[in-house]
Amino acid sequence: MPLTPEEPQIHESAQGPRVTPAAGRTQTPRPVPGPRPAAVPRPGRPGPRPAPPAQRGPAGHGTSATPTAPSVSVAVPQIQLIPASAEGALDAAEEAVDLLLDTGRAPGDILVLTTGDPHPWAAHELSFGEAAYWAQHDAGDDVFYADASQVQRAAGRAVVVFAVNGGPADVTAGALPVALKRAGALLIVCGDPQQINSVLGAGV
């Protein structure tokens, strides 16, 4: 019988050690370091943020910026080629101008350049003197016709129509690249496709 009362005492002593681990706060500091590593992932999030800038630094992303530059160059005017003989280039240019005007393009947005014989309008206006002729160009309120050899003097316009209607080949070769720079949105070239492509250096 004395053994039975000892057993509850043993149980009490067993409960005692159970209380001691609970009271043992040594286990609580262990979870405390646990949250500290949990706090480490938080700084880890800012870590990825600097990582993208680090990716911007590499040349790989520099190259991705390089395609962006060509896309800006895509803002370079479009080129439209209208196949025509030297004799028919001026007529093709006139049709292109009519179409532009019919689709709502303002007359002052259009510049027409000829490599051979001048357009009848240009020949007529030049009969009143170059000062009056170029004054109309500067006014910029109507379609302007000029000789391709004077493309350097002509100001840029939204659309440039380039008629290869004869004249020396070197005039076309020298004026066509300048006409491309003068065109803000569109360059329409009327002439022999082989000659035009050879001048522009690429198929149009």
Buried (B, 14 or more C-beta within 10 A) or exposed (E): EEEEEEEEEEEEEEEEEEEEEEEEEEEEEEEEEEEEEEEEEEEEEEEEEEEEEEEEEEEEBEEEEEEEEEEEEEEBBEBBBBBBBBEBBBBBBBBBBEEBBEEEBBEBBBBBBBBBBBBEBBEEBBEEEEEEBBEBBEEBEEBBBBBBBBBEEBEEBBBBBBBBBBBEEEBBBBBBEBBBEBBBBBBBBBBBBEBBBEBBEEEE
